Amino acid sequence: MSDDALLPYPLPLGPLSEPPQEYSELRAQCPVTRVRLPSGSTALMVTGYDEVEAAMSDRRLSRAALREPGAVRTVAGEDFSDNPYNLLNMEGPDHTRLRRLISPAFTPRKAERWRPRIEEIAHELIDRLEAGPRPADLHHDFAAVLPVWVICEMVGAPVEDRARLQEWTDRLVSITAHTPEERLAAREESAAYVAGLIARHRENPGNDLLSTLIAARDDDDRLDEREMVWLGINLLVAGHDTTVSAISRSLFQLLRHPDQWRLLTEKPDLVPAATEELLRYAPPSEIGFMRIATEDVDLAGTHIARGEGVIPVMHAAGRDVRRVSDPETLDLTRSDTAHLAFGHGHHYCPGAGVARVELQTAFGVLAQRLPSLRLAVPAEEVEWLGGLLTLRPRAMPVVW
């Protein structure tokens, strides 16, 4: 195939934010295929479940290599891949060391300890919805608030700053929605903000994750100051952005499938299984994080040369008929749910436990409090924002 005939990356979404139809064809015929990036370069896009899992596990496909001179770029100009202190861009001993510092705060047991507080926040947000105008905006007034409120309390940032954090996040996770200059400005502004938080917590430590990181920095020098700043940014940004998108996309699909929403309101014990099915059917991102091959690799019969870019697409993997029966159907009762929404391998999301509790709480409390919840407009009229790493609606008007 000539470069002129290559598919563009990312592929345009289908109606109702559904995965592009091309994914089904690619999984069946060519699960590793060359695509054209917004930067003008080319890379190999991976769409099959097993192939995506294999790409995420292969340490020869490196995030850190994205910073090498001449490396394949998703977009022109500097973006989050250029930051050596971003945990997502690290490999090897430094990556392991920093993950070990934050992982104890996100164990399943610690996540369960947060469940009562997350439920309190969810109930408060629904109280505000009930007291406000209708239609209400379920995205901006619930889905976009719950995760950032939770991560602010966990990390030790003022909850009142959540609007600023969301604005920086939108620029930091931009692919084409913002300019390189806007992305760089967000990086500098958020770094200055977290540095200020660190200074305040160093003077007045609390029972929060940032204070724990400060102790690790000051007591036994397990990380330097810049690493600590960027761990703070990683936690505040990655700690809420994908969860916002997961909640919004999942609620949209539940309300678009009223039989499944009704099932959830009638059978609250389905919430944990429903959460996994929704992560499969409507994961938070339509794209994947590119890696660079540090040596020649063979993947699903495709030769990948050293220096080539590889993009495993989680959004595509969850609809693989080889792993899930009737994958185009949302079925909260299915027993064969399989997804890679939290990644796989050494970059598996360390906050998956907390994210699951947030998702379960959002779905369970809404189903309990607002069982008659429904979209206030036809599903086709809900507009989805493009050009970001995560997928979210511009608004989601609802009534009940």
C-alpha positions in Angstrom: 0.0 0.0 0.0 1.4 3.4 -0.9 1.7 6.1 1.8 -1.0 8.1 0.0 -3.5 5.2 0.5 -2.9 4.8 4.3 -5.7 5.1 6.8 -5.4 8.2 9.0 -4.8 7.9 12.7 -6.8 8.3 14.7 -9.7 7.0 12.6 -12.9 9.1 12.7 -15.4 7.7 15.2 -18.6 6.1 14.0 -22.1 7.5 14.9 -22.8 7.7 18.7 -19.1 7.6 19.5 -18.9 4.0 18.3 -15.5 2.6 17.2 -14.8 3.1 13.5 -16.2 0.3 11.3 -12.7 -0.3 9.9 -11.6 -1.8 13.2 -13.7 -4.9 12.7 -12.2 -5.4 9.2 -8.7 -4.8 10.5 -9.0 -7.2 13.4 -10.1 -9.9 11.0 -7.7 -9.3 8.2 -4.8 -7.1 9.3 -4.6 -6.6 13.1 -1.3 -4.7 12.6 -1.6 -2.1 9.9 0.3 1.0 8.8 -1.4 4.4 9.3 -0.7 8.0 8.7 -0.2 10.2 11.8 -1.2 13.8 12.2 2.5 14.7 12.1 2.7 13.2 8.6 4.8 10.3 9.8 3.6 6.7 9.7 3.3 4.0 12.4 1.8 0.6 12.9 -1.7 0.5 14.5 -2.6 -2.6 16.5 -6.3 -3.5 16.8 -6.7 -7.2 17.8 -7.1 -8.1 21.5 -4.2 -10.6 21.6 -2.0 -8.3 19.5 -2.7 -5.3 21.6 -1.9 -7.3 24.8 1.3 -8.6 23.2 2.4 -5.1 22.2 1.8 -3.7 25.6 3.8 -6.5 27.2 6.8 -6.3 24.9 9.6 -4.3 26.5 11.2 -3.9 23.1 8.4 -1.4 22.3 9.4 1.5 24.4 7.7 4.7 25.6 11.1 6.2 26.6 12.4 5.9 23.1 9.9 8.5 21.9 12.4 11.1 23.2 15.3 10.0 21.0 16.3 12.3 18.2 14.3 11.7 15.1 11.8 9.4 16.8 8.4 9.0 15.1 5.9 11.6 16.4 2.2 11.5 16.7 1.8 15.3 16.3 4.2 18.0 15.1 5.8 19.9 17.9 6.3 19.1 21.6 3.8 17.0 23.5 3.5 14.9 26.6 5.8 12.3 25.1 8.8 14.6 25.3 8.7 14.9 29.1 11.3 12.5 30.7 9.7 12.9 34.1 6.2 11.8 33.1 5.7 8.3 34.5 4.1 7.1 31.3 7.2 7.9 29.4 9.6 6.1 31.7 11.1 2.6 31.4 13.4 0.5 33.5 14.6 1.1 37.1 13.4 4.7 37.4 9.9 3.7 36.2 9.9 0.8 38.7 11.2 3.0 41.6 8.5 5.7 41.1 5.6 3.2 40.7 6.7 1.6 43.9 6.4 5.0 45.7 2.8 5.5 44.6 1.4 2.0 44.3 0.7 1.5 48.0 -1.8 4.3 47.9 -3.8 2.6 45.2 -4.1 -1.1 46.3 -7.5 -2.6 46.1 -7.7 -2.5 49.9 -6.9 1.2 50.0 -9.3 1.8 47.2 -12.1 0.2 49.3 -11.3 2.5 52.2 -12.2 5.4 49.9 -15.6 3.9 48.9 -17.6 5.6 51.7 -16.1 9.0 50.9 -16.6 8.5 47.1 -20.3 7.6 47.8 -20.7 10.8 49.9 -19.4 12.9 47.0 -21.6 11.1 44.5 -24.7 11.7 46.7 -23.8 15.4 47.1 -23.4 15.8 43.4 -26.8 14.2 42.8 -28.4 16.5 45.5 -27.1 19.4 43.4 -28.5 17.9 40.2 -31.9 17.5 41.9 -31.9 21.1 43.2 -30.7 22.6 39.8 -32.4 23.3 36.5 -33.5 20.6 34.1 -32.3 19.3 31.8 -29.2 18.8 33.8 -25.8 18.2 32.3 -24.7 14.8 33.5 -21.2 15.2 32.1 -20.3 18.6 33.5 -22.2 18.4 36.7 -21.5 14.8 37.7 -19.0 12.7 35.6 -16.5 15.6 35.2 -16.6 16.5 38.9 -16.6 13.2 40.8 -13.1 11.9 39.8 -11.3 15.2 40.1 -12.9 15.8 43.5 -11.7 12.4 44.7 -8.1 12.8 43.4 -7.8 16.3 44.8 -8.6 14.9 48.3 -6.3 11.9 47.8 -3.3 14.0 46.6 -3.9 17.0 48.8 -4.9 19.7 46.3 -7.7 22.1 47.1 -11.0 20.8 45.6 -11.8 24.4 44.6 -8.9 24.2 42.1 -10.6 21.5 40.1 -11.6 23.8 37.2 -8.0 24.9 36.7 -6.9 21.3 36.8 -9.4 20.2 34.2 -8.4 23.1 31.9 -4.7 22.1 32.2 -5.6 18.5 31.6 -7.5 19.3 28.4 -4.4 20.9 27.0 -2.0 18.3 28.3 -3.9 15.4 26.8 -4.5 17.1 23.4 -3.5 15.5 20.2 -4.8 18.0 17.7 -7.3 20.1 19.8 -4.6 22.4 21.0 -1.3 23.8 19.6 2.1 22.7 20.7 2.5 26.1 22.4 -0.7 25.6 24.4 0.4 22.1 25.4 3.8 23.4 26.6 2.2 26.3 28.5 -0.1 23.9 30.3 2.9 21.8 31.3 4.7 24.8 32.7 1.6 26.2 34.5 0.7 22.8 36.1 4.3 22.2 37.2 4.4 25.6 38.9 1.1 24.9 40.6 2.2 21.5 41.9 5.6 23.0 43.0 3.5 25.5 45.1 1.4 22.7 46.6 4.7 20.9 47.5 6.0 24.0 49.3 2.8 24.4 51.3 2.7 20.7 52.2 6.3 20.7 53.2 5.4 23.4 55.8 2.2 21.8 56.9 2.2 18.0 56.0 -1.1 16.2 56.1 -2.5 12.7 55.6 -2.4 12.8 51.8 -0.3 11.3 49.0 1.7 14.5 48.3 2.8 14.7 51.9 3.9 11.0 51.6 6.0 11.9 48.5 7.6 14.8 50.2 8.6 12.5 53.1 10.2 10.1 50.6 12.0 13.0 49.0 13.2 14.7 52.2 13.8 11.7 54.4 15.7 9.2 52.3 16.1 10.9 48.9 14.1 8.3 46.9 13.2 10.9 44.3 14.4 14.3 43.3 12.3 17.5 43.3 11.5 17.5 39.6 10.4 13.9 39.8 8.1 14.7 42.7 6.5 17.6 40.8 5.8 15.4 37.9 4.5 12.6 40.0 2.1 15.2 41.4 1.0 16.2 37.9 0.7 12.5 36.9 -1.5 11.8 39.8 -3.7 14.9 39.4 -4.1 14.5 35.6 -4.0 10.8 35.0 -5.8 10.3 38.3 -9.0 11.8 37.0 -9.1 12.4 33.2 -9.6 8.8 32.0 -12.1 8.2 34.8 -14.1 11.2 33.7 -14.3 9.9 30.2 -15.1 6.3 31.4 -18.0 7.5 33.5 -19.4 9.8 30.7 -19.1 7.2 28.0 -20.5 4.5 30.1 -23.5 6.6 31.3 -24.2 7.6 27.7 -24.2 4.0 26.6 -26.4 2.9 29.5 -29.0 5.6 28.7 -28.8 4.8 25.1 -29.6 1.2 26.0 -32.6 1.8 28.3 -33.1 -2.0 28.8 -29.6 -2.2 30.3 -30.1 0.9 32.5 -33.4 -0.6 33.8 -31.6 -3.9 34.5 -29.0 -2.0 36.5 -31.7 -0.1 38.6 -33.5 -3.4 39.3 -30.4 -5.5 40.1 -27.8 -3.4 42.0 -25.7 -6.5 42.5 -24.8 -6.3 38.8 -22.8 -3.1 39.3 -19.3 -4.7 39.5 -19.9 -6.9 36.4 -21.6 -4.0 34.6 -18.6 -1.8 35.2 -16.2 -4.3 33.5 -18.6 -4.7 30.6 -18.9 -0.9 30.2 -15.1 -0.6 30.3 -15.0 -3.2 27.4 -17.8 -1.6 25.4 -17.0 2.1 26.0 -13.4 2.5 27.2 -12.3 6.1 28.0 -9.9 6.6 25.0 -10.2 6.1 21.3 -6.5 6.1 20.8 -3.4 4.3 22.1 -0.1 5.4 23.5 2.6 5.0 20.9 5.8 3.0 21.5 9.0 2.9 19.5 10.6 -0.4 18.6 14.1 -0.5 20.1 15.0 -3.6 17.9 13.3 -5.6 15.2 10.1 -7.2 16.4 7.6 -9.6 14.8 4.0 -9.1 15.9 1.1 -11.2 14.5 3.2 -12.0 11.4 4.1 -8.4 10.8 7.8 -7.4 10.8 8.4 -4.2 12.8 11.7 -2.6 12.1 13.8 -0.9 14.8 12.7 2.7 15.1 9.2 2.2 13.9 6.2 3.5 15.9 3.6 1.0 17.2 0.2 2.1 18.6 -1.8 -0.5 20.5 -5.5 0.7 20.4 -7.4 -0.4 23.5 -10.6 1.0 22.1 -10.5 -1.6 19.3 -9.4 -4.6 21.4 -12.6 -4.8 23.4 -14.7 -5.6 20.4 -12.6 -8.6 19.2 -14.9 -11.5 18.4 -12.1 -13.9 19.2 -12.3 -12.9 22.9 -15.9 -11.8 23.4 -19.1 -13.3 22.0 -21.3 -10.9 20.1 -18.9 -8.0 21.0 -21.1 -5.3 19.4 -23.8 -5.9 22.0 -23.8 -4.2 25.4 -24.7 -7.0 27.8 -24.3 -6.3 31.6 -24.9 -10.0 32.3 -22.3 -11.5 30.0 -19.7 -13.8 31.5 -17.0 -13.4 28.9 -16.1 -9.7 29.3 -12.5 -9.0 28.4 -10.9 -5.5 28.1 -7.6 -3.7 28.3 -9.0 -0.3 29.4 -6.4 0.0 32.1 -3.6 -1.2 29.9 -1.4 -4.2 30.3 2.1 -5.1 31.3 4.5 -2.8 33.1 2.5 0.3 32.3 -0.8 -1.1 33.7 -2.6 1.8 35.4 -1.6 1.9 39.0 -4.8 3.6 39.9 -7.1 1.0 38.4 -8.4 0.0 41.9 -9.6 3.5 42.7 -11.0 4.0 39.3 -13.1 0.9 39.6 -14.5 2.0 42.9 -15.3 5.4 41.4 -17.0 3.8 38.4 -19.0 1.4 40.5 -20.1 4.1 42.8 -21.1 6.5 40.0 -23.3 3.8 38.3 -24.7 2.3 41.5 -25.6 5.6 43.3 -27.1 7.1 40.1 -29.2 3.9 39.5 -30.4 4.0 43.1 -31.1 7.7 43.3 -32.3 8.5 39.7 -33.8 5.2 38.3 -35.9 7.1 35.7 -32.8 8.9 34.4 -32.8 9.3 30.6 -31.3 11.4 27.8 -33.1 14.7 27.2 -32.1 14.7 23.5 -31.8 12.0 20.9 -28.6 10.1 21.4 -27.5 11.2 17.9 -27.5 14.8 19.1 -24.9 14.3 21.8 -21.7 15.9 20.4 -18.3 14.2 21.2 -15.1 16.2 21.5 -12.2 15.1 19.2 -8.5 15.7 19.2 -7.9 14.5 22.8 -6.4 11.4 24.2 -9.6 10.7 26.0 -13.2 10.8 24.6 -15.9 12.9 26.2 -19.1 14.6 25.3 -19.4 18.4 25.0 -22.6 18.0 27.1 -25.0 15.3 28.2 -28.4 16.7 28.9 -30.6 14.4 31.0 -34.0 14.4 32.8 -35.6 12.1 35.2 
